[in-house]
Amino acid sequence: MSTHTTAIGDDLLDLLAGGLTRNELLAFRPSASTQARLERLLSKNRQGRLSEAEAHELDDFETIEHIVRLLKARVRRKRGR
């Protein structure tokens, strides 16, 4: 992941910094503006028109999404105990 934060990274950091419950983590979704940005990046990627900076941003989105999925899976597993 690059040294700058992406919109989804900012969304997640805000949530984590505020302290959160398991339910809040499970309910986490990117903001509407973040989702719109991701859709624009995905569209440009399908068209082969991403700049290098946008490609890095899309990679960051994917990395953070993977981390969030792992966190959610772990919370669900612990709930089942």
C-alpha positions in Angstrom: 0.0 0.0 0.0 1.3 3.5 -0.8 2.1 6.1 1.8 -1.0 8.2 1.1 -4.4 7.3 2.3 -7.2 6.6 -0.1 -10.8 7.6 0.5 -11.7 4.1 1.7 -8.6 4.2 4.0 -9.8 7.4 5.4 -13.3 6.0 6.0 -11.9 3.0 7.8 -9.4 5.0 9.9 -12.2 7.4 11.0 -14.2 4.4 12.1 -11.4 2.7 14.0 -10.2 6.0 15.6 -13.6 6.6 17.0 -13.6 3.2 18.7 -16.1 0.7 17.4 -18.1 -2.3 18.4 -18.1 -5.6 16.6 -21.5 -4.7 15.1 -20.2 -1.4 13.8 -17.3 -3.2 12.1 -19.6 -5.7 10.5 -21.8 -2.9 9.3 -18.9 -0.9 7.8 -19.4 0.1 4.2 -17.5 2.7 2.2 -19.2 6.1 2.0 -21.2 7.0 -1.0 -18.5 9.3 -2.3 -15.8 6.6 -1.8 -18.0 4.0 -3.6 -18.5 6.5 -6.5 -14.7 7.0 -6.7 -14.1 3.2 -6.8 -16.7 2.9 -9.6 -14.9 5.6 -11.6 -11.5 3.8 -11.1 -13.0 0.4 -12.0 -14.5 1.9 -15.2 -11.3 3.6 -16.2 -9.5 0.3 -15.5 -11.8 -1.7 -17.8 -11.2 0.9 -20.5 -7.4 0.7 -20.0 -7.2 4.4 -19.1 -5.9 4.4 -15.5 -3.0 6.7 -14.8 -0.2 5.3 -12.6 -1.4 7.2 -9.6 -5.0 5.8 -10.2 -3.6 2.3 -10.5 -1.9 2.7 -7.1 -5.2 4.0 -5.7 -7.1 1.1 -7.0 -4.5 -1.3 -5.5 -5.0 0.5 -2.2 -8.7 0.0 -2.4 -8.3 -3.7 -3.0 -5.8 -4.1 -0.2 -8.0 -2.3 2.3 -11.1 -4.2 1.2 -9.2 -7.5 1.7 -8.2 -6.4 5.3 -11.8 -5.4 6.1 -13.1 -8.8 4.8 -10.5 -10.5 7.1 -11.5 -8.4 10.1 -15.2 -9.1 9.5 -14.6 -12.9 9.1 -12.6 -13.0 12.3 -15.4 -11.1 14.2 -18.0 -13.6 12.9 -15.8 -16.6 13.9 -15.4 -15.2 17.4 -19.1 -14.6 17.7 -19.7 -18.2 17.0 -17.7 -19.4 20.0 
